[in-house]
């Protein structure tokens, strides 16, 4: 039964959106204060040279401030101050390629939450023998930690699951890399998928880092971050 909770988790989450064309890139359903949400803006304003783009952004539903993940030590609760669901596709009418969920976590529980989120990956690997940990990617891209796994074949609705750890800002981002219809997807082999995965993660983390740099105060003295 545990295996059914892994990649199908992303599939269930996507069922209500995958069939419909994305219509807006404006966050909706704000559930956190403006100050808490500002930290996530750097994650929702990226464009890509190959035509991949953000086509839909949703905020956490009102009142949602926690979620449960499955780890090797059982269920764990992740508290959230703010969160987004950002959908990426090749064109407004194209199939979704990535479902990205950055979450701003409390600083008081950051270390424990980070450990549990990384252990979630281990639970997924144990439960599904058709997945493999990512070993070809660097441990960090543009200052953001990258941890994850991929399927060994182009099967199932979700081909890869990654967690991006932004330690300075206490933001953890779950990335679901999605399969698509064979006739329209931008990859036809597992090797092509991996190349596209690496390009996406590199360019997305690079965009986030650049956005954060642009937001950095330049007149705050030596203590400015």
Secondary structure, 3 states (H helix, E strand, C coil): CHHHHCHHHHHHHHHHHHCCCCCCCCCCCCCCCHHHHHCCHHHCCCECCCCEEEEEEEECCCCCCEEEEEECCEEEEEECCEEEEEEEEECCCCCEEEEEEEEECCHHHHHHHHHHHHHHHHHHHHHCCCEEECCCCCCEECCEEEEEEEECCCCCCEEEEEEEEECCCCEEEEEEEECCCCCCCCCCCHHHHHHHHHHHHHHHHHHHHHHHHHHCCCCCHHHCC
